[in-house]
Amino acid sequence: MKNNDVSIIGAGLIGSLLGIYLQKKGLNVSLYEKRPDLRDKKNATEGRSINMALSDRGWKALDKIGLREKVAPFAIPMYGRRIHDEHGETSFLPYGKENQAIYSISRGKFNHLLVDEAEKEGVKLNFEYFCEEIDISKTTMNFSLPNGEKLEKQSDVIIGADGAYSSLRDAMQKQTRLNYKQEYISHGYKELTIPPTAEGEFAMDPNALHIWPRGMFMLIALPNPDKSFTCTLFLPFDGAKVCFDKINDKSDVESVFRTFFDDAFLLMPNLVQEFFDNPTSSLINVECFPWLMNKSLLIGDACHAMVPFFGQGMNCGFEDCYILDGLIEKYGTTSWELVFEKFQKVRKPDTDAISQMARDNFIEMRDSVSNPKFIIRKRIEAKLHELHPKEWIPLYTMVTFSDMKYSDAYAQGQLQNEVMDKVMSDPLIMQNWHEVNYEDIISQIETAKMV
């Protein structure tokens, strides 16, 4: 076959899944990864991750290549957010209808599974290949190996699935007119742990995403099959009353946690050691255009890295793989440029939309979810969806529990927000929300759609 040698740079979640997809198409796929083989225990990178939240778009991509049954044992359903206030009291906000859930899964274990599957399919795995240079016009890649050896590899097609700091995107910036924007948010994150209880059980509700929202910062926790929780602390780096720069010793750590997360603190015997052993990592948003040049393409975080606050980064990347696979089925591999152009046209508006929604949801998670007025708003929206399931679909449901285009969900969400803002502007809404005229709200939505 012509044009069937495909090189994927990056063996993370997206790169390894895409490798499986393309190998199943009968293509000759090689994966190049700068890190050592993550399946070797000595190369584990604990303390550097946020658990993944696998939702409908991700499952759909896994279903197409028959991986659901292999992934399911590693995934724990979370049916809603369990909100922890500063007094240790909790409240539960369901994500959707009964039995609708997102699924907590460890990034490391998931990546391990996908790399194994790629290898079984016949994907050629190349670890510790550091990509130093790419000539896009010739589709050649220059790698350096740990022993100092230099290698040049030629490929019919190069796909960059190498994340927010993509070497392929860097090459495109130097060799074409690529518009590029990156933005670090003011907050960083640190991974922590709540271990199982002395009896070997979960220390908290295992079927919820736990959030300790504290205005300008927050703690979250997601369950693991070993009955621990992976916790992530989001704090400003500096310039705030509570920030990473002001936590310098054991006393500082304990003071912050006793003051703001006391119920979690009581469940974290290794808190201080983990706080200082685990790195403080940054959160970045990346946008660029175009995503392609010649027979090279950017995919996943390499072209649309987003902050993690809608739980869609991985799901969006998996959906990239699903859509690219469908376009290959439709147009074949005789013209990769056509396939890549179609892919870019289809995906760019949607990835822009989910990136914006992820930024918006940060404010909701760290602040709004603890606001009684926000809780009432969500109850009204849930009732609207119950009474008028086709006319009113909550934004979270459109994004998480459907495969509606992200851009369509965003546009619909904006309309619904405008209407709900009017509803919530009633000074007596907290007392009278049971008396809301749901038919009138739907009428307003229909009118807004026609304008």
N, C-alpha and C positions, 0 to 999 in steps of 0.2 A: 504494500500500500504506500502511496505517496503521502507526504505530509503527516505521517503518523507517529513521528518521534516527538514526544511532548516532555518538556522539562518543567517541573514545578519547584520553585524556590520556596522553602518553608514547609516543614513537616509538622506544623501545629494542627489544631482541630480542622481548619478549613483546608489546608494543603493535603492532609492525609485523606480526608473525605473525598476531595476532588480527585485525588489519585485513584481511589477505588472506582469512582464513577467512570473516569476515562479509561482505566484498564479494562473495565467491563465492556467498553465500546470496542475493544479489540485494538486499542492504541498501545504503543510502547511507551510506558510512563516511567520517568526517573524522578525521584524526590531528592532534593538537596537541602540539607539542614546544617546550619553552622554549629549547633549544639551537639554534644555527645548523645548517644542513643538514650532516650529518656527511660527506656525499659530496664536499663541497668540501674539497680538500686543506688549505687554510689553516685549516680547523676541526678538523683531526685532533687527537685527545687521546692521543697516545702517552705512555707512562709512567704511565698511570692504570688499567691493566687487568690482570686475570688471564686467561690463555687459558681458553677454555671447553673442557669435556670432554663432548663429545656422546655420549650412550649410547642404549640401545634406546628409551626413552620419547620422547626427542627425535626420533629417526629415525622413529618411528611417527607422530608429529604432522606431520612433514615429508612422509612418504609419502602421507598422506591428501589432501594438496593438490598432490601431484606435484612436490615440490621436491628429492627426493633427488639426482637427477642433476646439478642445478645446484649443490648444496652440496658434493657428494662431492669435487670437485677441490681444495677448500680445506681438507679434513680429512685428518689423518694418523693412522693406527691406532697405538694404544699397547696392547701385549698384556700389560703388567704393570708393576710398579714395579721400577725398578733402584735399589737402595739403595747409597749411597756412604758407606763408613765414614771415620773420621778419618785413616786411612792411605792413602786413595785406592783401596782395594780395593772391588769392587762385587759384589753378589749380585742375582739376579733372582727376583722373586716374581710368577708369572703371575696375572692377574686372574680367569681362569676356565679353561674347557677350551680346547683348541687352536683358534686362530683367533677366539676371543672377544676383543674389543677395545673400548676406549673411544677416542674420536677427538678429537685436539687441533685446535682451530680458533680463529683470532683473533676476538675479540669485535668489533673494528672492521670487519673485512672481512665478517663474517657479518651484522652489522647493516646495512652498506652494501647487501649482496645482498637482504636482506629488504625494505628500504625501496624499492629498485628494483622488486621484484616487486609490492609494494603499489601503487606508482604505476602499473605496467602494468595492474593489475587495475581501476584506476579510483578507488582510494582518494584522497581529497583531502588533500594534505599541507600543513600549516601550521607552518613553522618560526619560531623566535623569537617564539612566542606564550607569554608568561608568564602563567600562570593565577593571578590575584590573589584571586578569590572565586568560590564556587559556591553557588547557591541550590538545594538538593537538592529542595525541595518543588516548585519551578517548573522544574527541570532547565535552569537557565541558568548560563552561565559568563561571567565577566568577565576579559578578557585585556588586558594592556598590551603594546605593541609597542616596538621599539627607538627609533622616532621620537617616542615619547611618546603616540601615539594610544591611546585606550581603546576596546575593542570588547566588546559583549555578544552572546553566541551562545546560541541556544536549541536544544535537541535533545530528541528523544523519549527517548533513552537516553544515559547517561553511564557510561563504564567507565574506571576509574582503573588504568592500567598504568604509573604514574609512579614506581615504585620505593619504596625504604624511606622516603623523605621525601615521600610522596604528598600532593599538594594536595587530592585528593578525600577521602582519609582525614582530613586535617586539618579539612575542612569537616564531615565526619560527626561528628567528635569534638565540634564546636561545636553541631551541630544535632540530635543524637540521643544516646541512652545507649550509647555505644560503649566497651567495655572494651579497654584498650590497654596493651601492655607492650613496652618496648624495652630491649635490653641490649647494651652494648658489651663485647666480650671484652677481656682485658688486652693482647692483641697487636694490632699493626698490620702493614701490609705495604708493600713497595716493589718496584716493577717494575724488573728489570735485564735484561741481554741477554748471551747467548753467541753471537757472530757465526759465520758459516761460516769454515772454515779458509782458509788462503791459496790452497788449490787449489779453493776453492768447494764443499767438501763439509761434511757434518755433522761437528761436532767430537766427538760422542758417539753412542751408539746412538739412532737416530731413532725407533724403534718402542717406546719405553718412556717412562713418566713417571718422571723422575729425582728422587730424594729424598735430601737430606742431613739425616737426623734427628739432632738434638743435644740431646735431652731437653726443655728448655724453649723451644727455638726450632728453626727448620729453614729450608732452602732447597729449592725445587722448580724443575724446568725442564721445559717442554713444547715439542715441536718445531713448526716452521713450514715451509710449503712452500718458502720461500726459503733453507732449510737453516740458519737461525738457530734459537736456542731463546729463548723468553720465560721468564725466570726470575722467581721471586717469593720475596723474603726475608720471612719471618715472624719478628718479634721482639717481646718485650714493649716497651711504650712507655717504661716506667721501672721502678725498684725491683728490678732484677735485675743480676747481674754483667755480662751482655751484654744491652744494650737500646738502643733508638734514642736515648734521652737522653744516653747516654755516648759516642756516635759523633759527634764534632764537627769532625774534620779528616781530611785524606788519610791521615795516619799511623794514626788510629783505624780507618778503613775497612780499610786494608791489613792491619793487625794482626789484626782479627777474621777476615777471610777467609783469611789465611795460617794462622791457628791452627785454624780450624774447617772451612773449605771449600777447602783448598789446591789440590785437583785442579780445582775450578771456577775458582778465582782465576787459575790459569795460562791459562784459556781466555777471560778477560774483560778485554780490553785497554782498554775504556772504562768500567770499573767505577767509578772514583772520580767521573768527570764525571756518569755516570748516577745515582749515589747521591745527589749533591747537587742535580742538576737535576730529578729525578723526585720527586713528592710522596710523603710518608708518609701512607697512607690507613688509615681505621678499618674495623673489621669489626663489623657490627651484626646482632642477631637481633631480629625484630619479630613479635609475635603480637597479633591483635586479634579482636574479635567484637562484633557481627555484621559481615559483609562487605558488607551491602546496606542500602539505605534507598530507599524509593519505587522509582524506575526507575534507580537508580545502583548500581554494583557495583565492588568492589575485586578485582583479580586479580594474580597473580604476587607480586613483592616488596612491592607496596603493602599486602598483607595477610599475607604470610608470608616476609619476608626472612630468609635463613639464612646462616650462615657457610659458606665454600666447600669444607669439608673432606670432603664425600662426593661432590663434583662433580655435585650434583643441583639446584642452584638454577635454572639455565636449563631443564634437563630437566623439572623439576617445573612450571615456568611454561608450558612448551610443552604438557605434559600437561593443565594447566588449560584451554588453548585447545581441545585435542582433546575434552575432556569437555564443556565448555560448548557446543561445536559440536554434539555428539551430543544434548544436551538440547534445543537449539533445533530440531533435526530431529524430536525426539519430541513436543515441546509447542508448537512454532511461536512466533511473535512477537506473538500477540494478547495474551499475558499475560507480559510480561517479569518481573514480580514472582515468578510461579510458577517460571519458568526459573531465576532467580537464587536463590530459596529452595532449590530442588533442588540447584543447584550447590554452594551453601554446605554443605548437609547431607552431600553426598557427599564433598567435598574437605577439610573442616576436620579430621577425625580423621587423615587421611593427611598433611596438611601439618604438623600437630603432630608426627607420628611422624618424618618425615624431618628436620625441624628438630632434634629431639633426637638423631637418629643422626648428623647433621652435627657437632654439638658433641662427641659421643662419639668420632667418628673423628679429631678433631684430636689427641687424646691418642695414638691409635694411630699416626698419621702422624709425629708429631714425636718419638716415644719408642719405642713398642713394636716397630715394624718392624725396629729394629736389635737387638732382644733375641733371642738364640738360642732361648730357650724359646718365644717367639712364633712363630718360623719353624717349629719343630717342630709347634706347635699347628696352624698353617695346613696343614702337610703331612698331618697326621692328618685334618683336615676335608676336604681335597681327596680323600684316599683314601676317606673315608666317602661323599662325593658320587659317586665313581667306582663304588663297590660298591653303593650304595643311592641312585640318582639321584632317586628320588621321595620317599624318607623323610628324606634329609638334603640340604638345599640351603644352601650358605654364605650368610650374610646379604648379602655383597657381590653375589653372583650374583642373589639375589632382587631386590635394589634396582636393580642396574645392567643385568642381562641378561634382565629380564622386565618385564611390566607388572602384576605382582602389586600389590595395594593396599599402599601403604607401611605402613599400620597393621597389616596381616596379616604383612608381612615382619618388622616390628619385634617383634611378639608371638612369632613363630616363632623369631626370633633370640635373644630373651631366654631361651626354653626351652633352645635349643641351647647358649647360653653357660653356663647353670647346669650342664648335663651335662658340658660340656668343662672347666669349672672343677674338677669332681671328678676327671676324667681327669688333668688337669695337676697336681693336688695330690700325685700319687704322687712321692715323693722320687727315685725312680729312672727317671722318665719319659724323661729325656734319653738315657739309655743303652738303655732297653728299649722305645722307642716303636714299633719294628717289631713288637713282640709284643702290641700293643693288641688287645683283643677287640672287633672292630667290631660283631659281632652284639649284644653286650651293650649297647653304646652306643645302637644303634638301639632296643633293647628299652626302655632307660631313657627315650628320647624318646617312644616310644609310650605308656608309662605316664604320663609327665608330661602328655601331651595329654589323657588321660582324667581327670586329677585336676581 
